[in-house]
Amino acid sequence: MGLNDPQWGRKKGNSGPPDLDQLWRNFNKKLNNLLKRKGGGRRDSSGGDEGGPPVGPKKYSGGVGLLAGLLLLLWIGSGFYIVNEGQRGIVLRFGKYVESTQAGLRWHLPYPIEVVEPVNVSQVRTVEIGYRNNVRSKVLKESLMLTDDENIIDIQFAVQYILKNPEEFLFTNRDPENAVLQAAETAIREIIGKSKMDFVLYEGREQVAAKATELMQDILDRYKIGIAISKVTMQNAQPPEQVQAAFDDAVKAGQDRERQKNEGQAYANDVIPKAKGNAARLLEEAEGYKQRVIASSEGEASRFKQVLVEYSKAPGVTRDRLYLDMMEQVLSNTSKIIVDQKNGNNLLYLPLDKLIQMSGPSSSSGTMPETQPASPPEPTADAATRTREAFRGRERETR
């Protein structure tokens, strides 16, 4: 009896799989008939048989074939399998990779020819470095790392990843999770070794995580492990417990330094503008003095040139004029003048200070009656005139 027999639920000309319901009904029917024939029929109460022919060898061979066909169908049916959403079915033929199937109802050659290993490719897996299950359960050989400025820090972080190639994940590496752990530790140690301690502990956590993600992915791609790093999270980063107290003191000292630095900067911001203003004012005053001196020097030089021209024309007159101008300039602020005549024994004494004092009260008594006339300053002017004439005469006699 072949598998294409209509009794097995498969019609002629139909190469598809058999109808399982019809197959089961036919199997039950054949099994019942086989059991009835094997028992030889039921006996009645009088000891006679209820009926039925005796079972021969041919009947037994037909039952064995039926059972073998049934087992064959069950073996073929065991090749059906379902791949759930988010999974991949890895088909192995005698242990060798054949194909990767997508989600849905699939069929493969039954065991032991082919087997299917379902792999979840949507599950996010996590590897912990520096701790296990809890940040307090530290693994010091993984967490202690050396920074670029030769400081030791205790760091714990977690790596989340998914599968991007199930075949490489299953067959390229014997222990993919351990490979991820080693790649993550290698990447983090390299980044920490090139960074300063303060950068890792404070402002650089996100940058360290981003660089670690990129470096880990490069390492895993080189080894073809079939893993995609989705996220690196730094759980904790601090100095070792043995030096925590000293580190706290150093942090306080750094804060004091920043505070004093800010105070000094505020003082500088207050003093420097004032100093710059004073400097600008001094520069302007110096520039003004410079211009005045230059102008005065240029004026004196011009006057000297003019005098030189006049002196070349009349040296004697020019000399007398210069002498008289100088004496007038010198004696204008002198209160006492004594004139010594060369050919006489009399000294001419002009008490200009007393004359000025006498003229002072008379000039300042503006509130007195008009009957008191103010003393005129003519004697002083006459005395000065006579003094100049005496000097001129003395000069002429000397010459």
C-alpha positions in Angstrom: 0.0 0.0 0.0 1.6 3.3 -1.1 1.3 6.7 0.3 -0.7 7.8 -2.7 -3.5 5.4 -1.7 -6.8 7.3 -1.2 -7.2 5.4 2.1 -4.3 7.6 3.5 -6.1 10.8 2.7 -4.2 11.6 -0.4 -6.0 11.7 -3.8 -4.4 10.6 -7.0 -2.7 13.4 -8.9 -2.2 15.4 -5.7 1.5 15.8 -4.7 0.8 17.9 -1.7 0.9 16.8 2.0 -1.8 14.4 3.2 -4.9 15.5 5.0 -4.1 14.8 8.7 -7.7 14.5 9.9 -8.6 12.0 7.2 -5.3 10.2 7.9 -6.2 9.9 11.6 -9.7 8.6 10.9 -8.4 6.0 8.6 -5.7 5.0 11.1 -8.3 4.5 13.8 -10.5 2.5 11.5 -7.7 0.2 10.4 -6.5 -0.3 14.0 -10.0 -1.2 15.2 -10.4 -3.8 12.4 -6.9 -5.2 13.1 -7.7 -5.6 16.8 -11.0 -7.4 16.0 -9.4 -9.8 13.6 -6.5 -10.5 16.0 -8.9 -11.4 18.8 -10.9 -13.7 16.6 -14.3 -12.2 17.6 -16.1 -12.1 20.9 -17.5 -15.3 22.3 -21.1 -15.5 23.4 -22.3 -16.9 26.7 -22.7 -20.5 25.2 -19.0 -20.6 24.4 -19.3 -20.1 20.7 -17.7 -17.4 18.6 -19.5 -14.3 17.7 -18.1 -14.5 14.3 -15.1 -13.4 12.2 -12.6 -15.3 10.1 -9.3 -16.3 11.6 -6.3 -13.9 11.1 -3.7 -15.1 8.7 0.0 -14.1 8.0 -1.1 -11.7 5.2 -3.3 -9.8 7.5 -0.4 -9.4 9.9 1.9 -8.0 7.2 -0.7 -5.5 6.2 -0.9 -4.2 9.7 2.9 -3.8 10.0 3.0 -1.9 6.7 0.2 0.4 8.0 2.1 1.0 11.2 5.3 1.8 9.3 3.5 4.2 7.0 2.0 5.9 10.0 5.4 6.3 11.7 6.8 7.6 8.4 4.1 10.3 8.3 4.8 11.2 11.9 8.5 11.5 11.2 7.9 13.7 8.2 5.4 15.8 10.2 8.0 16.4 12.9 9.9 18.6 10.4 7.3 21.3 10.7 8.3 24.2 13.1 7.3 27.7 13.8 9.7 30.7 14.0 8.3 33.4 16.3 8.4 37.1 15.6 11.8 38.6 16.5 13.6 35.2 16.1 15.6 33.5 13.4 15.6 29.8 12.7 19.2 28.4 12.2 18.9 25.2 10.2 21.7 22.7 10.7 22.2 19.6 8.5 24.3 17.0 10.3 25.7 19.8 12.4 26.6 22.1 9.5 24.9 25.4 8.9 22.5 25.4 6.0 20.3 28.5 6.1 18.6 31.1 8.4 14.8 31.2 8.2 12.5 34.1 9.0 9.4 34.2 11.2 6.5 32.0 10.3 5.6 28.3 9.7 8.6 26.4 8.2 9.6 22.8 7.4 13.0 21.1 7.4 14.2 17.6 7.0 13.3 15.8 10.2 15.7 14.8 12.9 18.4 13.5 12.7 19.1 14.9 9.3 18.4 18.5 10.1 17.7 20.4 13.3 16.7 24.0 13.9 18.0 26.3 16.6 15.8 29.4 17.2 17.8 32.5 18.0 16.2 35.7 19.5 17.6 38.6 17.5 15.3 41.3 19.1 16.3 40.7 22.7 18.6 43.3 24.2 21.4 41.5 26.1 23.5 43.1 28.8 27.1 42.6 29.9 28.3 44.1 33.2 31.9 45.2 33.6 33.3 46.0 37.0 30.3 44.5 39.0 27.8 41.7 38.9 24.0 42.3 39.3 24.6 45.2 41.8 27.2 48.1 41.8 28.1 47.1 45.3 29.2 43.7 44.1 32.4 44.9 42.6 34.9 43.0 40.5 38.1 45.0 41.3 40.2 43.3 38.6 37.8 44.8 36.0 36.8 48.1 37.6 40.2 49.5 38.7 41.8 51.5 35.8 44.7 53.9 35.4 44.1 57.4 33.9 46.5 59.5 31.8 47.6 61.6 34.9 48.5 58.4 36.7 45.5 58.2 39.0 43.5 55.1 39.7 39.7 55.2 39.5 37.0 52.6 40.2 34.6 52.5 37.3 31.6 50.2 36.6 29.6 50.2 33.4 27.1 48.1 31.5 27.0 47.3 27.8 23.8 46.5 25.9 23.9 44.7 22.6 21.7 42.9 20.1 22.4 40.3 17.4 22.8 41.5 13.9 24.1 38.2 12.4 22.9 35.0 14.1 25.2 32.7 12.1 28.3 34.6 13.2 27.0 34.8 16.8 26.6 31.0 17.0 29.5 29.7 15.0 32.3 32.3 14.9 33.1 32.4 18.7 32.7 29.8 21.3 31.6 32.3 24.1 30.2 35.5 22.5 29.2 37.0 25.8 32.8 36.7 27.1 34.1 38.2 23.8 31.8 41.2 24.4 33.1 41.6 27.9 36.7 41.4 26.9 36.1 43.9 24.0 34.3 46.3 26.3 37.0 46.2 29.0 39.7 46.7 26.4 38.0 49.7 24.9 37.2 51.3 28.2 40.8 50.9 29.5 42.2 52.4 26.3 39.9 55.5 26.6 40.5 55.9 30.3 44.2 55.6 29.8 44.1 58.6 27.4 41.9 60.8 29.7 42.4 62.9 32.8 40.9 61.8 36.1 38.7 64.9 36.5 37.4 64.5 32.9 36.3 60.9 33.5 34.7 61.6 36.9 32.8 64.8 36.0 32.2 66.3 32.7 33.4 63.6 30.3 31.1 60.6 31.1 29.0 60.9 28.0 32.0 61.4 25.8 33.7 58.3 27.3 30.6 56.2 26.8 30.2 57.4 23.1 33.9 56.7 22.4 33.6 53.3 24.1 30.6 52.3 21.9 32.4 53.2 18.7 35.7 51.4 19.7 33.9 48.2 20.9 31.9 48.0 17.7 35.1 48.2 15.7 36.7 45.4 17.8 33.7 43.1 17.5 33.4 43.7 13.7 37.0 42.7 13.3 36.3 39.4 15.0 33.0 38.9 13.2 31.0 38.0 16.2 27.7 39.2 14.7 26.9 41.7 17.6 25.7 45.3 17.4 26.4 47.5 20.5 23.3 49.5 21.2 24.3 51.4 24.4 27.1 51.8 26.9 26.1 53.2 30.3 28.6 54.3 33.0 27.0 53.2 36.3 29.6 54.6 38.7 33.0 56.2 38.6 34.9 57.3 41.7 38.3 57.0 43.3 39.1 53.7 45.2 37.8 53.4 48.7 41.3 53.4 50.1 42.0 56.9 49.0 38.5 58.4 49.1 39.2 60.6 52.1 42.3 62.1 50.5 40.4 62.6 47.3 37.7 64.5 49.2 40.4 66.8 50.6 41.8 67.3 47.2 38.3 68.2 45.9 37.8 70.7 48.7 41.2 72.2 48.0 40.3 72.5 44.3 37.1 74.2 45.2 38.9 76.7 47.5 41.3 77.4 44.6 38.5 78.1 42.2 36.9 80.4 44.8 40.1 82.3 45.3 40.6 82.4 41.6 37.2 83.9 41.1 37.8 86.5 43.9 41.1 87.5 42.3 39.5 87.7 38.9 36.8 90.0 40.4 39.4 92.2 42.0 41.3 92.3 38.7 38.2 93.3 36.9 37.7 96.2 39.3 41.4 97.4 39.4 42.5 96.9 35.8 39.9 99.3 34.3 40.8 102.0 36.8 44.5 101.5 36.1 43.9 101.7 32.4 41.9 104.9 32.8 44.7 106.5 34.9 47.3 105.3 32.3 45.2 106.8 29.5 44.9 110.1 31.4 48.7 110.2 32.1 49.3 109.5 28.4 47.0 112.3 27.4 48.7 114.7 29.9 52.1 113.7 28.7 51.0 114.2 25.1 49.7 117.7 25.9 52.9 118.6 27.8 54.8 117.3 24.8 52.9 119.5 22.4 53.3 122.5 24.7 57.0 122.0 25.0 57.4 121.5 21.3 55.3 124.6 20.5 57.2 126.7 23.1 60.6 125.5 21.7 59.5 126.2 18.2 58.4 129.7 19.3 61.7 130.3 21.1 63.7 129.1 18.2 61.7 131.4 15.8 62.2 134.3 18.2 65.9 133.6 18.4 66.2 133.5 14.7 64.4 136.9 14.4 66.8 138.3 17.1 69.7 136.9 15.2 68.6 138.7 12.1 68.3 142.0 14.0 71.6 141.4 15.8 73.4 141.0 12.5 72.0 144.4 11.5 72.7 146.3 14.7 74.7 144.3 17.3 75.0 147.1 19.9 71.4 148.1 20.0 70.3 144.5 20.0 72.6 143.7 22.9 71.3 146.7 24.9 67.8 145.7 24.2 68.4 142.2 25.4 70.1 143.4 28.5 67.4 145.8 29.4 64.7 143.2 28.8 66.4 140.7 31.0 66.9 143.3 33.8 63.3 144.3 33.6 62.3 140.7 33.8 64.6 140.0 36.8 63.9 143.2 38.7 60.1 143.2 38.2 59.7 140.8 41.2 62.4 142.5 43.4 61.3 144.6 46.4 64.6 146.3 47.1 67.0 147.8 44.6 70.5 149.3 45.4 72.2 151.2 42.6 76.0 151.6 42.9 77.4 154.5 40.9 80.9 154.0 39.6 82.2 157.6 40.0 80.3 158.6 43.1 80.2 157.7 46.8 76.4 157.8 47.1 74.3 154.7 46.9 70.8 155.0 45.5 68.4 153.0 47.6 64.9 152.4 46.5 62.7 150.8 49.2 60.2 149.4 46.8 58.7 147.0 49.5 57.8 149.9 51.7 56.4 151.9 48.8 54.3 148.9 47.8 53.1 148.5 51.4 52.2 152.1 51.5 50.3 151.9 48.3 48.6 148.7 49.4 46.4 150.1 52.3 45.5 153.2 50.3 44.4 151.0 47.4 42.4 148.6 49.6 40.6 151.4 51.6 37.7 151.7 49.2 35.2 152.1 52.0 36.8 155.1 53.6 35.4 158.7 52.9 36.3 160.3 49.7 38.1 163.1 51.6 41.1 160.7 52.0 42.7 160.5 48.6 44.5 157.3 47.7 48.2 157.5 47.4 49.1 157.4 43.8 51.7 154.9 42.6 53.6 157.5 40.6 56.7 157.5 43.0 57.1 153.8 42.4 56.9 154.3 38.6 59.3 157.3 38.8 61.7 155.3 40.9 61.7 152.4 38.5 62.2 154.8 35.6 65.1 156.5 37.3 66.6 153.1 38.1 66.5 152.0 34.5 68.0 155.3 33.3 70.8 154.9 35.9 71.5 151.4 34.7 71.6 152.6 31.1 74.1 155.4 32.0 76.2 152.9 34.0 76.3 150.6 31.0 77.4 153.4 28.7 80.1 154.5 31.0 81.4 150.9 31.3 81.6 150.6 27.6 
